[in-house]
Every structure is written in structure tokens, then in C-alpha cells.
């Protein structure tokens, strides 16, 4: 498997993690702030991973 396909798979995985975190934030009823920590972490790390992989993929293509 070449690096371009690995970057595409990582990009899709990060996007799924980001969307799952956002979904949990929207759907979950917050009883306490502790119940919102995990979806926030998923959303933030998924977004960071998506942006980083997108930048790497742009550099790889050009």
C-alpha cells in the first residue's frame, strides 16, 4: 500500500471520529459536564486529524 492510500484511509477515519463526536454532542442530553468530555475529545481530535491528513495529502499530490 502506498502513502497516498494510507493518507486517504487516515483522512476518512479522522472524519468518522469527528462526525461521531459531533453526533454525540448533538444527541446526548447533558446531565453533567463529565458526560460531555468524551464527545468533545472525539470531535476535537477528529478535526485535528482530519486537517493534518488533508494538509499531508495536499503536499503529497502536488
N, C-alpha and C positions, 0 to 999 in steps of 0.2 A: 504494500500500500504506500503510495507516495505522500508527500507532505501536504499537498493540496487537498486530497481527500480526507486526511486526518483533520485538517483545519475546518473543513465543511462539516464533518461529524461533530467536532467540538462546538462549532457555532450553533448547530441545531440543538445539541444537548444543553448549552447555556440558555438558549431561547426557551426551551421547555422548562428549565428550572425557574427562569424569570417569570414565565406565564403562570406556573404553578403557585409561586409566591404571591403574585398579584391576585390570582383566583382565591386563594385562601384569605387574603386581606379583605376582599370584597364580600365573600360569602360568610366568613366567620363572625359571630356576634361576640364582641369583646367583653368578657366578664372581668378580666383584669389585664394589666399591661403585659403580664407574663405570658398570656396566651397568644399575644401578637408578636412576640420576639422571633419565633421561628419563621413565620411567613415573611417578616421584614428581612431577616437574614437571607432567605431564599431569593427574595426579589432583588436585593442589593447585589449579592454575589453573582446571581444570574445575569444581571445587567452589566456588571463589570466584566464578566467572562465573555459576554456577547460582544461588547465593544472591543475588547482586547483581541478576540479572534477575528473580528471584522477588520481591524487595522492590519493584523498579520496577513490576512487573506488578500487585502488590497496590495500590500507590499509584495506579496508572492506573485500576484498576477502581473503587476507592472514591472 
